[in-house]
C-alpha cells in the first residue's frame, strides 16, 4: 500500500491546486467586473478593492477548510485500508516466508537409456 499512497496524495494535491487555480480565475473575473462598476460610477475604486479583498479572503478560507476536510478524509480512508488489509498482508507474508524456508523435494528423473 505504501507504493499507492504517494500517488494518491499527489492526485489529491493536483486536484486541490486545480481548484485553487479556478479560484484565481474567478477572482480575476470578479475584479474585472468590479472595474466595470467603477467605470460606470456605481462604486468607488476603494469599494471595489475592499470587495475584491473580501471575496479573495472568503475564497482562501473556503479552500483551506475544504483542503483540511479532504486531508482528514484521506487519512481516514488510508487508516481504514491499513486496519482492514494490513493483517491479511502480514499473514500472507508469513506464509510466503514459511514456504520459502521449506526445502525443495528432489525429484529424480528416470531417464531411459
Phi and psi restraints in degrees (range 20) as a CNS / XPLOR table:
assign (resid 1 and name C) (resid 2 and name N)
       (resid 2 and name CA) (resid 2 and name C) 1.0 -63.9 20.0 2
assign (resid 2 and name N) (resid 2 and name CA)
       (resid 2 and name C) (resid 3 and name N) 1.0 -25.8 20.0 2
assign (resid 2 and name C) (resid 3 and name N)
       (resid 3 and name CA) (resid 3 and name C) 1.0 -74.1 20.0 2
assign (resid 3 and name N) (resid 3 and name CA)
       (resid 3 and name C) (resid 4 and name N) 1.0 -30.9 20.0 2
assign (resid 3 and name C) (resid 4 and name N)
       (resid 4 and name CA) (resid 4 and name C) 1.0 -78.4 20.0 2
assign (resid 4 and name N) (resid 4 and name CA)
       (resid 4 and name C) (resid 5 and name N) 1.0 -31.7 20.0 2
assign (resid 4 and name C) (resid 5 and name N)
       (resid 5 and name CA) (resid 5 and name C) 1.0 -58.0 20.0 2
assign (resid 5 and name N) (resid 5 and name CA)
       (resid 5 and name C) (resid 6 and name N) 1.0 -51.5 20.0 2
assign (resid 5 and name C) (resid 6 and name N)
       (resid 6 and name CA) (resid 6 and name C) 1.0 -59.9 20.0 2
assign (resid 6 and name N) (resid 6 and name CA)
       (resid 6 and name C) (resid 7 and name N) 1.0 -39.1 20.0 2
assign (resid 6 and name C) (resid 7 and name N)
       (resid 7 and name CA) (resid 7 and name C) 1.0 -62.8 20.0 2
assign (resid 7 and name N) (resid 7 and name CA)
       (resid 7 and name C) (resid 8 and name N) 1.0 -43.9 20.0 2
assign (resid 7 and name C) (resid 8 and name N)
       (resid 8 and name CA) (resid 8 and name C) 1.0 -64.7 20.0 2
assign (resid 8 and name N) (resid 8 and name CA)
       (resid 8 and name C) (resid 9 and name N) 1.0 -44.2 20.0 2
assign (resid 8 and name C) (resid 9 and name N)
       (resid 9 and name CA) (resid 9 and name C) 1.0 -64.9 20.0 2
assign (resid 9 and name N) (resid 9 and name CA)
       (resid 9 and name C) (resid 10 and name N) 1.0 -40.9 20.0 2
assign (resid 9 and name C) (resid 10 and name N)
       (resid 10 and name CA) (resid 10 and name C) 1.0 -60.1 20.0 2
assign (resid 10 and name N) (resid 10 and name CA)
       (resid 10 and name C) (resid 11 and name N) 1.0 -40.6 20.0 2
assign (resid 10 and name C) (resid 11 and name N)
       (resid 11 and name CA) (resid 11 and name C) 1.0 -62.3 20.0 2
assign (resid 11 and name N) (resid 11 and name CA)
       (resid 11 and name C) (resid 12 and name N) 1.0 -44.0 20.0 2
assign (resid 11 and name C) (resid 12 and name N)
       (resid 12 and name CA) (resid 12 and name C) 1.0 -63.8 20.0 2
assign (resid 12 and name N) (resid 12 and name CA)
       (resid 12 and name C) (resid 13 and name N) 1.0 -41.4 20.0 2
assign (resid 12 and name C) (resid 13 and name N)
       (resid 13 and name CA) (resid 13 and name C) 1.0 -60.6 20.0 2
assign (resid 13 and name N) (resid 13 and name CA)
       (resid 13 and name C) (resid 14 and name N) 1.0 -45.4 20.0 2
assign (resid 13 and name C) (resid 14 and name N)
       (resid 14 and name CA) (resid 14 and name C) 1.0 -62.2 20.0 2
assign (resid 14 and name N) (resid 14 and name CA)
       (resid 14 and name C) (resid 15 and name N) 1.0 -38.9 20.0 2
assign (resid 14 and name C) (resid 15 and name N)
       (resid 15 and name CA) (resid 15 and name C) 1.0 -64.4 20.0 2
assign (resid 15 and name N) (resid 15 and name CA)
       (resid 15 and name C) (resid 16 and name N) 1.0 -43.9 20.0 2
assign (resid 15 and name C) (resid 16 and name N)
       (resid 16 and name CA) (resid 16 and name C) 1.0 -65.6 20.0 2
assign (resid 16 and name N) (resid 16 and name CA)
       (resid 16 and name C) (resid 17 and name N) 1.0 -41.6 20.0 2
assign (resid 16 and name C) (resid 17 and name N)
       (resid 17 and name CA) (resid 17 and name C) 1.0 -65.5 20.0 2
assign (resid 17 and name N) (resid 17 and name CA)
       (resid 17 and name C) (resid 18 and name N) 1.0 -35.2 20.0 2
assign (resid 17 and name C) (resid 18 and name N)
       (resid 18 and name CA) (resid 18 and name C) 1.0 -64.2 20.0 2
assign (resid 18 and name N) (resid 18 and name CA)
       (resid 18 and name C) (resid 19 and name N) 1.0 -39.4 20.0 2
assign (resid 18 and name C) (resid 19 and name N)
       (resid 19 and name CA) (resid 19 and name C) 1.0 -63.6 20.0 2
assign (resid 19 and name N) (resid 19 and name CA)
       (resid 19 and name C) (resid 20 and name N) 1.0 -39.6 20.0 2
assign (resid 19 and name C) (resid 20 and name N)
       (resid 20 and name CA) (resid 20 and name C) 1.0 -64.5 20.0 2
assign (resid 20 and name N) (resid 20 and name CA)
       (resid 20 and name C) (resid 21 and name N) 1.0 -40.9 20.0 2
assign (resid 20 and name C) (resid 21 and name N)
       (resid 21 and name CA) (resid 21 and name C) 1.0 -60.4 20.0 2
assign (resid 21 and name N) (resid 21 and name CA)
       (resid 21 and name C) (resid 22 and name N) 1.0 -40.3 20.0 2
assign (resid 21 and name C) (resid 22 and name N)
       (resid 22 and name CA) (resid 22 and name C) 1.0 -64.3 20.0 2
assign (resid 22 and name N) (resid 22 and name CA)
       (resid 22 and name C) (resid 23 and name N) 1.0 -37.2 20.0 2
assign (resid 22 and name C) (resid 23 and name N)
       (resid 23 and name CA) (resid 23 and name C) 1.0 -65.1 20.0 2
assign (resid 23 and name N) (resid 23 and name CA)
       (resid 23 and name C) (resid 24 and name N) 1.0 -38.6 20.0 2
assign (resid 23 and name C) (resid 24 and name N)
       (resid 24 and name CA) (resid 24 and name C) 1.0 -65.2 20.0 2
assign (resid 24 and name N) (resid 24 and name CA)
       (resid 24 and name C) (resid 25 and name N) 1.0 -43.5 20.0 2
assign (resid 24 and name C) (resid 25 and name N)
       (resid 25 and name CA) (resid 25 and name C) 1.0 -60.2 20.0 2
assign (resid 25 and name N) (resid 25 and name CA)
       (resid 25 and name C) (resid 26 and name N) 1.0 -43.2 20.0 2
assign (resid 25 and name C) (resid 26 and name N)
       (resid 26 and name CA) (resid 26 and name C) 1.0 -62.5 20.0 2
assign (resid 26 and name N) (resid 26 and name CA)
       (resid 26 and name C) (resid 27 and name N) 1.0 -41.9 20.0 2
assign (resid 26 and name C) (resid 27 and name N)
       (resid 27 and name CA) (resid 27 and name C) 1.0 -61.4 20.0 2
assign (resid 27 and name N) (resid 27 and name CA)
       (resid 27 and name C) (resid 28 and name N) 1.0 -42.3 20.0 2
assign (resid 27 and name C) (resid 28 and name N)
       (resid 28 and name CA) (resid 28 and name C) 1.0 -61.2 20.0 2
assign (resid 28 and name N) (resid 28 and name CA)
       (resid 28 and name C) (resid 29 and name N) 1.0 -41.3 20.0 2
assign (resid 28 and name C) (resid 29 and name N)
       (resid 29 and name CA) (resid 29 and name C) 1.0 -65.6 20.0 2
assign (resid 29 and name N) (resid 29 and name CA)
       (resid 29 and name C) (resid 30 and name N) 1.0 -40.1 20.0 2
assign (resid 29 and name C) (resid 30 and name N)
       (resid 30 and name CA) (resid 30 and name C) 1.0 -62.7 20.0 2
assign (resid 30 and name N) (resid 30 and name CA)
       (resid 30 and name C) (resid 31 and name N) 1.0 -45.7 20.0 2
assign (resid 30 and name C) (resid 31 and name N)
       (resid 31 and name CA) (resid 31 and name C) 1.0 -61.9 20.0 2
assign (resid 31 and name N) (resid 31 and name CA)
       (resid 31 and name C) (resid 32 and name N) 1.0 -38.7 20.0 2
assign (resid 31 and name C) (resid 32 and name N)
       (resid 32 and name CA) (resid 32 and name C) 1.0 -62.6 20.0 2
assign (resid 32 and name N) (resid 32 and name CA)
       (resid 32 and name C) (resid 33 and name N) 1.0 -44.8 20.0 2
assign (resid 32 and name C) (resid 33 and name N)
       (resid 33 and name CA) (resid 33 and name C) 1.0 -63.4 20.0 2
assign (resid 33 and name N) (resid 33 and name CA)
       (resid 33 and name C) (resid 34 and name N) 1.0 -39.9 20.0 2
assign (resid 33 and name C) (resid 34 and name N)
       (resid 34 and name CA) (resid 34 and name C) 1.0 -65.4 20.0 2
assign (resid 34 and name N) (resid 34 and name CA)
       (resid 34 and name C) (resid 35 and name N) 1.0 -37.7 20.0 2
assign (resid 34 and name C) (resid 35 and name N)
       (resid 35 and name CA) (resid 35 and name C) 1.0 -61.8 20.0 2
assign (resid 35 and name N) (resid 35 and name CA)
       (resid 35 and name C) (resid 36 and name N) 1.0 -35.8 20.0 2
assign (resid 35 and name C) (resid 36 and name N)
       (resid 36 and name CA) (resid 36 and name C) 1.0 -63.3 20.0 2
assign (resid 36 and name N) (resid 36 and name CA)
       (resid 36 and name C) (resid 37 and name N) 1.0 -41.3 20.0 2
assign (resid 36 and name C) (resid 37 and name N)
       (resid 37 and name CA) (resid 37 and name C) 1.0 -64.2 20.0 2
assign (resid 37 and name N) (resid 37 and name CA)
       (resid 37 and name C) (resid 38 and name N) 1.0 -38.2 20.0 2
assign (resid 37 and name C) (resid 38 and name N)
       (resid 38 and name CA) (resid 38 and name C) 1.0 -63.4 20.0 2
assign (resid 38 and name N) (resid 38 and name CA)
       (resid 38 and name C) (resid 39 and name N) 1.0 -45.9 20.0 2
assign (resid 38 and name C) (resid 39 and name N)
       (resid 39 and name CA) (resid 39 and name C) 1.0 -61.3 20.0 2
assign (resid 39 and name N) (resid 39 and name CA)
       (resid 39 and name C) (resid 40 and name N) 1.0 -34.2 20.0 2
assign (resid 39 and name C) (resid 40 and name N)
       (resid 40 and name CA) (resid 40 and name C) 1.0 -81.4 20.0 2
assign (resid 40 and name N) (resid 40 and name CA)
       (resid 40 and name C) (resid 41 and name N) 1.0 -7.6 20.0 2
assign (resid 40 and name C) (resid 41 and name N)
       (resid 41 and name CA) (resid 41 and name C) 1.0 80.3 20.0 2
assign (resid 41 and name N) (resid 41 and name CA)
       (resid 41 and name C) (resid 42 and name N) 1.0 14.1 20.0 2
assign (resid 41 and name C) (resid 42 and name N)
       (resid 42 and name CA) (resid 42 and name C) 1.0 -78.3 20.0 2
assign (resid 42 and name N) (resid 42 and name CA)
       (resid 42 and name C) (resid 43 and name N) 1.0 -31.3 20.0 2
assign (resid 42 and name C) (resid 43 and name N)
       (resid 43 and name CA) (resid 43 and name C) 1.0 -139.8 20.0 2
assign (resid 43 and name N) (resid 43 and name CA)
       (resid 43 and name C) (resid 44 and name N) 1.0 162.3 20.0 2
assign (resid 43 and name C) (resid 44 and name N)
       (resid 44 and name CA) (resid 44 and name C) 1.0 -87.2 20.0 2
assign (resid 44 and name N) (resid 44 and name CA)
       (resid 44 and name C) (resid 45 and name N) 1.0 165.4 20.0 2
assign (resid 44 and name C) (resid 45 and name N)
       (resid 45 and name CA) (resid 45 and name C) 1.0 -62.0 20.0 2
assign (resid 45 and name N) (resid 45 and name CA)
       (resid 45 and name C) (resid 46 and name N) 1.0 -37.3 20.0 2
assign (resid 45 and name C) (resid 46 and name N)
       (resid 46 and name CA) (resid 46 and name C) 1.0 -65.3 20.0 2
assign (resid 46 and name N) (resid 46 and name CA)
       (resid 46 and name C) (resid 47 and name N) 1.0 -40.7 20.0 2
assign (resid 46 and name C) (resid 47 and name N)
       (resid 47 and name CA) (resid 47 and name C) 1.0 -65.5 20.0 2
assign (resid 47 and name N) (resid 47 and name CA)
       (resid 47 and name C) (resid 48 and name N) 1.0 -40.9 20.0 2
assign (resid 47 and name C) (resid 48 and name N)
       (resid 48 and name CA) (resid 48 and name C) 1.0 -61.3 20.0 2
assign (resid 48 and name N) (resid 48 and name CA)
       (resid 48 and name C) (resid 49 and name N) 1.0 -43.8 20.0 2
assign (resid 48 and name C) (resid 49 and name N)
       (resid 49 and name CA) (resid 49 and name C) 1.0 -62.4 20.0 2
assign (resid 49 and name N) (resid 49 and name CA)
       (resid 49 and name C) (resid 50 and name N) 1.0 -44.2 20.0 2
assign (resid 49 and name C) (resid 50 and name N)
       (resid 50 and name CA) (resid 50 and name C) 1.0 -62.6 20.0 2
assign (resid 50 and name N) (resid 50 and name CA)
       (resid 50 and name C) (resid 51 and name N) 1.0 -44.3 20.0 2
assign (resid 50 and name C) (resid 51 and name N)
       (resid 51 and name CA) (resid 51 and name C) 1.0 -64.0 20.0 2
assign (resid 51 and name N) (resid 51 and name CA)
       (resid 51 and name C) (resid 52 and name N) 1.0 -44.6 20.0 2
assign (resid 51 and name C) (resid 52 and name N)
       (resid 52 and name CA) (resid 52 and name C) 1.0 -61.6 20.0 2
assign (resid 52 and name N) (resid 52 and name CA)
       (resid 52 and name C) (resid 53 and name N) 1.0 -41.9 20.0 2
assign (resid 52 and name C) (resid 53 and name N)
       (resid 53 and name CA) (resid 53 and name C) 1.0 -65.3 20.0 2
assign (resid 53 and name N) (resid 53 and name CA)
       (resid 53 and name C) (resid 54 and name N) 1.0 -40.3 20.0 2
assign (resid 53 and name C) (resid 54 and name N)
       (resid 54 and name CA) (resid 54 and name C) 1.0 -64.5 20.0 2
assign (resid 54 and name N) (resid 54 and name CA)
       (resid 54 and name C) (resid 55 and name N) 1.0 -44.3 20.0 2
assign (resid 54 and name C) (resid 55 and name N)
       (resid 55 and name CA) (resid 55 and name C) 1.0 -63.5 20.0 2
assign (resid 55 and name N) (resid 55 and name CA)
       (resid 55 and name C) (resid 56 and name N) 1.0 -42.3 20.0 2
assign (resid 55 and name C) (resid 56 and name N)
       (resid 56 and name CA) (resid 56 and name C) 1.0 -63.0 20.0 2
assign (resid 56 and name N) (resid 56 and name CA)
       (resid 56 and name C) (resid 57 and name N) 1.0 -42.3 20.0 2
assign (resid 56 and name C) (resid 57 and name N)
       (resid 57 and name CA) (resid 57 and name C) 1.0 -65.2 20.0 2
assign (resid 57 and name N) (resid 57 and name CA)
       (resid 57 and name C) (resid 58 and name N) 1.0 -42.9 20.0 2
assign (resid 57 and name C) (resid 58 and name N)
       (resid 58 and name CA) (resid 58 and name C) 1.0 -63.0 20.0 2
assign (resid 58 and name N) (resid 58 and name CA)
       (resid 58 and name C) (resid 59 and name N) 1.0 -38.9 20.0 2
assign (resid 58 and name C) (resid 59 and name N)
       (resid 59 and name CA) (resid 59 and name C) 1.0 -63.2 20.0 2
assign (resid 59 and name N) (resid 59 and name CA)
       (resid 59 and name C) (resid 60 and name N) 1.0 -42.3 20.0 2
assign (resid 59 and name C) (resid 60 and name N)
       (resid 60 and name CA) (resid 60 and name C) 1.0 -63.8 20.0 2
assign (resid 60 and name N) (resid 60 and name CA)
       (resid 60 and name C) (resid 61 and name N) 1.0 -42.1 20.0 2
assign (resid 60 and name C) (resid 61 and name N)
       (resid 61 and name CA) (resid 61 and name C) 1.0 -62.7 20.0 2
assign (resid 61 and name N) (resid 61 and name CA)
       (resid 61 and name C) (resid 62 and name N) 1.0 -45.7 20.0 2
assign (resid 61 and name C) (resid 62 and name N)
       (resid 62 and name CA) (resid 62 and name C) 1.0 -62.8 20.0 2
assign (resid 62 and name N) (resid 62 and name CA)
       (resid 62 and name C) (resid 63 and name N) 1.0 -42.0 20.0 2
assign (resid 62 and name C) (resid 63 and name N)
       (resid 63 and name CA) (resid 63 and name C) 1.0 -62.3 20.0 2
assign (resid 63 and name N) (resid 63 and name CA)
       (resid 63 and name C) (resid 64 and name N) 1.0 -46.8 20.0 2
assign (resid 63 and name C) (resid 64 and name N)
       (resid 64 and name CA) (resid 64 and name C) 1.0 -62.6 20.0 2
assign (resid 64 and name N) (resid 64 and name CA)
       (resid 64 and name C) (resid 65 and name N) 1.0 -40.7 20.0 2
assign (resid 64 and name C) (resid 65 and name N)
       (resid 65 and name CA) (resid 65 and name C) 1.0 -64.4 20.0 2
assign (resid 65 and name N) (resid 65 and name CA)
       (resid 65 and name C) (resid 66 and name N) 1.0 -47.4 20.0 2
assign (resid 65 and name C) (resid 66 and name N)
       (resid 66 and name CA) (resid 66 and name C) 1.0 -63.5 20.0 2
assign (resid 66 and name N) (resid 66 and name CA)
       (resid 66 and name C) (resid 67 and name N) 1.0 -40.5 20.0 2
assign (resid 66 and name C) (resid 67 and name N)
       (resid 67 and name CA) (resid 67 and name C) 1.0 -62.7 20.0 2
assign (resid 67 and name N) (resid 67 and name CA)
       (resid 67 and name C) (resid 68 and name N) 1.0 -42.9 20.0 2
assign (resid 67 and name C) (resid 68 and name N)
       (resid 68 and name CA) (resid 68 and name C) 1.0 -64.0 20.0 2
assign (resid 68 and name N) (resid 68 and name CA)
       (resid 68 and name C) (resid 69 and name N) 1.0 -45.2 20.0 2
assign (resid 68 and name C) (resid 69 and name N)
       (resid 69 and name CA) (resid 69 and name C) 1.0 -63.1 20.0 2
assign (resid 69 and name N) (resid 69 and name CA)
       (resid 69 and name C) (resid 70 and name N) 1.0 -41.0 20.0 2
assign (resid 69 and name C) (resid 70 and name N)
       (resid 70 and name CA) (resid 70 and name C) 1.0 -64.6 20.0 2
assign (resid 70 and name N) (resid 70 and name CA)
       (resid 70 and name C) (resid 71 and name N) 1.0 -42.9 20.0 2
assign (resid 70 and name C) (resid 71 and name N)
       (resid 71 and name CA) (resid 71 and name C) 1.0 -59.7 20.0 2
assign (resid 71 and name N) (resid 71 and name CA)
       (resid 71 and name C) (resid 72 and name N) 1.0 -42.7 20.0 2
assign (resid 71 and name C) (resid 72 and name N)
       (resid 72 and name CA) (resid 72 and name C) 1.0 -61.3 20.0 2
assign (resid 72 and name N) (resid 72 and name CA)
       (resid 72 and name C) (resid 73 and name N) 1.0 -43.1 20.0 2
assign (resid 72 and name C) (resid 73 and name N)
       (resid 73 and name CA) (resid 73 and name C) 1.0 -65.9 20.0 2
assign (resid 73 and name N) (resid 73 and name CA)
       (resid 73 and name C) (resid 74 and name N) 1.0 -40.7 20.0 2
assign (resid 73 and name C) (resid 74 and name N)
       (resid 74 and name CA) (resid 74 and name C) 1.0 -62.0 20.0 2
assign (resid 74 and name N) (resid 74 and name CA)
       (resid 74 and name C) (resid 75 and name N) 1.0 -45.9 20.0 2
assign (resid 74 and name C) (resid 75 and name N)
       (resid 75 and name CA) (resid 75 and name C) 1.0 -62.0 20.0 2
assign (resid 75 and name N) (resid 75 and name CA)
       (resid 75 and name C) (resid 76 and name N) 1.0 -39.3 20.0 2
assign (resid 75 and name C) (resid 76 and name N)
       (resid 76 and name CA) (resid 76 and name C) 1.0 -63.5 20.0 2
assign (resid 76 and name N) (resid 76 and name CA)
       (resid 76 and name C) (resid 77 and name N) 1.0 -45.6 20.0 2
assign (resid 76 and name C) (resid 77 and name N)
       (resid 77 and name CA) (resid 77 and name C) 1.0 -64.6 20.0 2
assign (resid 77 and name N) (resid 77 and name CA)
       (resid 77 and name C) (resid 78 and name N) 1.0 -44.1 20.0 2
assign (resid 77 and name C) (resid 78 and name N)
       (resid 78 and name CA) (resid 78 and name C) 1.0 -64.8 20.0 2
assign (resid 78 and name N) (resid 78 and name CA)
       (resid 78 and name C) (resid 79 and name N) 1.0 -39.3 20.0 2
assign (resid 78 and name C) (resid 79 and name N)
       (resid 79 and name CA) (resid 79 and name C) 1.0 -64.8 20.0 2
assign (resid 79 and name N) (resid 79 and name CA)
       (resid 79 and name C) (resid 80 and name N) 1.0 -41.5 20.0 2
assign (resid 79 and name C) (resid 80 and name N)
       (resid 80 and name CA) (resid 80 and name C) 1.0 -62.8 20.0 2
assign (resid 80 and name N) (resid 80 and name CA)
       (resid 80 and name C) (resid 81 and name N) 1.0 -46.1 20.0 2
assign (resid 80 and name C) (resid 81 and name N)
       (resid 81 and name CA) (resid 81 and name C) 1.0 -61.5 20.0 2
assign (resid 81 and name N) (resid 81 and name CA)
       (resid 81 and name C) (resid 82 and name N) 1.0 -41.3 20.0 2
assign (resid 81 and name C) (resid 82 and name N)
       (resid 82 and name CA) (resid 82 and name C) 1.0 -63.3 20.0 2
assign (resid 82 and name N) (resid 82 and name CA)
       (resid 82 and name C) (resid 83 and name N) 1.0 -45.8 20.0 2
assign (resid 82 and name C) (resid 83 and name N)
       (resid 83 and name CA) (resid 83 and name C) 1.0 -69.6 20.0 2
assign (resid 83 and name N) (resid 83 and name CA)
       (resid 83 and name C) (resid 84 and name N) 1.0 -29.8 20.0 2
assign (resid 83 and name C) (resid 84 and name N)
       (resid 84 and name CA) (resid 84 and name C) 1.0 -81.6 20.0 2
assign (resid 84 and name N) (resid 84 and name CA)
       (resid 84 and name C) (resid 85 and name N) 1.0 -43.8 20.0 2
assign (resid 84 and name C) (resid 85 and name N)
       (resid 85 and name CA) (resid 85 and name C) 1.0 -99.2 20.0 2
assign (resid 85 and name N) (resid 85 and name CA)
       (resid 85 and name C) (resid 86 and name N) 1.0 -25.8 20.0 2
assign (resid 85 and name C) (resid 86 and name N)
       (resid 86 and name CA) (resid 86 and name C) 1.0 -58.4 20.0 2
assign (resid 86 and name N) (resid 86 and name CA)
       (resid 86 and name C) (resid 87 and name N) 1.0 -46.1 20.0 2
assign (resid 86 and name C) (resid 87 and name N)
       (resid 87 and name CA) (resid 87 and name C) 1.0 -60.4 20.0 2
assign (resid 87 and name N) (resid 87 and name CA)
       (resid 87 and name C) (resid 88 and name N) 1.0 -37.6 20.0 2
assign (resid 87 and name C) (resid 88 and name N)
       (resid 88 and name CA) (resid 88 and name C) 1.0 -66.4 20.0 2
assign (resid 88 and name N) (resid 88 and name CA)
       (resid 88 and name C) (resid 89 and name N) 1.0 -42.1 20.0 2
assign (resid 88 and name C) (resid 89 and name N)
       (resid 89 and name CA) (resid 89 and name C) 1.0 -64.0 20.0 2
assign (resid 89 and name N) (resid 89 and name CA)
       (resid 89 and name C) (resid 90 and name N) 1.0 -43.8 20.0 2
assign (resid 89 and name C) (resid 90 and name N)
       (resid 90 and name CA) (resid 90 and name C) 1.0 -62.6 20.0 2
assign (resid 90 and name N) (resid 90 and name CA)
       (resid 90 and name C) (resid 91 and name N) 1.0 -40.0 20.0 2
assign (resid 90 and name C) (resid 91 and name N)
       (resid 91 and name CA) (resid 91 and name C) 1.0 -64.2 20.0 2
assign (resid 91 and name N) (resid 91 and name CA)
       (resid 91 and name C) (resid 92 and name N) 1.0 -42.2 20.0 2
assign (resid 91 and name C) (resid 92 and name N)
       (resid 92 and name CA) (resid 92 and name C) 1.0 -64.9 20.0 2
assign (resid 92 and name N) (resid 92 and name CA)
       (resid 92 and name C) (resid 93 and name N) 1.0 -39.8 20.0 2
assign (resid 92 and name C) (resid 93 and name N)
       (resid 93 and name CA) (resid 93 and name C) 1.0 -62.2 20.0 2
assign (resid 93 and name N) (resid 93 and name CA)
       (resid 93 and name C) (resid 94 and name N) 1.0 -39.1 20.0 2
assign (resid 93 and name C) (resid 94 and name N)
       (resid 94 and name CA) (resid 94 and name C) 1.0 -65.6 20.0 2
assign (resid 94 and name N) (resid 94 and name CA)
       (resid 94 and name C) (resid 95 and name N) 1.0 -41.3 20.0 2
assign (resid 94 and name C) (resid 95 and name N)
       (resid 95 and name CA) (resid 95 and name C) 1.0 -63.5 20.0 2
assign (resid 95 and name N) (resid 95 and name CA)
       (resid 95 and name C) (resid 96 and name N) 1.0 -43.5 20.0 2
assign (resid 95 and name C) (resid 96 and name N)
       (resid 96 and name CA) (resid 96 and name C) 1.0 -62.8 20.0 2
assign (resid 96 and name N) (resid 96 and name CA)
       (resid 96 and name C) (resid 97 and name N) 1.0 -44.2 20.0 2
assign (resid 96 and name C) (resid 97 and name N)
       (resid 97 and name CA) (resid 97 and name C) 1.0 -60.9 20.0 2
assign (resid 97 and name N) (resid 97 and name CA)
       (resid 97 and name C) (resid 98 and name N) 1.0 -41.5 20.0 2
assign (resid 97 and name C) (resid 98 and name N)
       (resid 98 and name CA) (resid 98 and name C) 1.0 -65.8 20.0 2
assign (resid 98 and name N) (resid 98 and name CA)
       (resid 98 and name C) (resid 99 and name N) 1.0 -40.7 20.0 2
assign (resid 98 and name C) (resid 99 and name N)
       (resid 99 and name CA) (resid 99 and name C) 1.0 -66.5 20.0 2
assign (resid 99 and name N) (resid 99 and name CA)
       (resid 99 and name C) (resid 100 and name N) 1.0 -36.1 20.0 2
assign (resid 99 and name C) (resid 100 and name N)
       (resid 100 and name CA) (resid 100 and name C) 1.0 -68.8 20.0 2
assign (resid 100 and name N) (resid 100 and name CA)
       (resid 100 and name C) (resid 101 and name N) 1.0 -25.7 20.0 2
assign (resid 100 and name C) (resid 101 and name N)
       (resid 101 and name CA) (resid 101 and name C) 1.0 -79.9 20.0 2
assign (resid 101 and name N) (resid 101 and name CA)
       (resid 101 and name C) (resid 102 and name N) 1.0 -21.6 20.0 2
assign (resid 101 and name C) (resid 102 and name N)
       (resid 102 and name CA) (resid 102 and name C) 1.0 -67.4 20.0 2
assign (resid 102 and name N) (resid 102 and name CA)
       (resid 102 and name C) (resid 103 and name N) 1.0 135.7 20.0 2
assign (resid 102 and name C) (resid 103 and name N)
       (resid 103 and name CA) (resid 103 and name C) 1.0 -71.6 20.0 2
assign (resid 103 and name N) (resid 103 and name CA)
       (resid 103 and name C) (resid 104 and name N) 1.0 143.6 20.0 2
assign (resid 103 and name C) (resid 104 and name N)
       (resid 104 and name CA) (resid 104 and name C) 1.0 -73.7 20.0 2
assign (resid 104 and name N) (resid 104 and name CA)
       (resid 104 and name C) (resid 105 and name N) 1.0 142.3 20.0 2
assign (resid 104 and name C) (resid 105 and name N)
       (resid 105 and name CA) (resid 105 and name C) 1.0 -78.7 20.0 2
assign (resid 105 and name N) (resid 105 and name CA)
       (resid 105 and name C) (resid 106 and name N) 1.0 136.8 20.0 2
assign (resid 105 and name C) (resid 106 and name N)
       (resid 106 and name CA) (resid 106 and name C) 1.0 -82.9 20.0 2
assign (resid 106 and name N) (resid 106 and name CA)
       (resid 106 and name C) (resid 107 and name N) 1.0 116.9 20.0 2
assign (resid 106 and name C) (resid 107 and name N)
       (resid 107 and name CA) (resid 107 and name C) 1.0 -99.7 20.0 2
assign (resid 107 and name N) (resid 107 and name CA)
       (resid 107 and name C) (resid 108 and name N) 1.0 113.3 20.0 2
assign (resid 107 and name C) (resid 108 and name N)
       (resid 108 and name CA) (resid 108 and name C) 1.0 -86.0 20.0 2
assign (resid 108 and name N) (resid 108 and name CA)
       (resid 108 and name C) (resid 109 and name N) 1.0 126.4 20.0 2
assign (resid 108 and name C) (resid 109 and name N)
       (resid 109 and name CA) (resid 109 and name C) 1.0 -85.3 20.0 2
assign (resid 109 and name N) (resid 109 and name CA)
       (resid 109 and name C) (resid 110 and name N) 1.0 138.4 20.0 2
assign (resid 109 and name C) (resid 110 and name N)
       (resid 110 and name CA) (resid 110 and name C) 1.0 -95.1 20.0 2
assign (resid 110 and name N) (resid 110 and name CA)
       (resid 110 and name C) (resid 111 and name N) 1.0 94.7 20.0 2
assign (resid 110 and name C) (resid 111 and name N)
       (resid 111 and name CA) (resid 111 and name C) 1.0 -83.3 20.0 2
assign (resid 111 and name N) (resid 111 and name CA)
       (resid 111 and name C) (resid 112 and name N) 1.0 134.1 20.0 2
assign (resid 111 and name C) (resid 112 and name N)
       (resid 112 and name CA) (resid 112 and name C) 1.0 -85.5 20.0 2
assign (resid 112 and name N) (resid 112 and name CA)
       (resid 112 and name C) (resid 113 and name N) 1.0 134.9 20.0 2
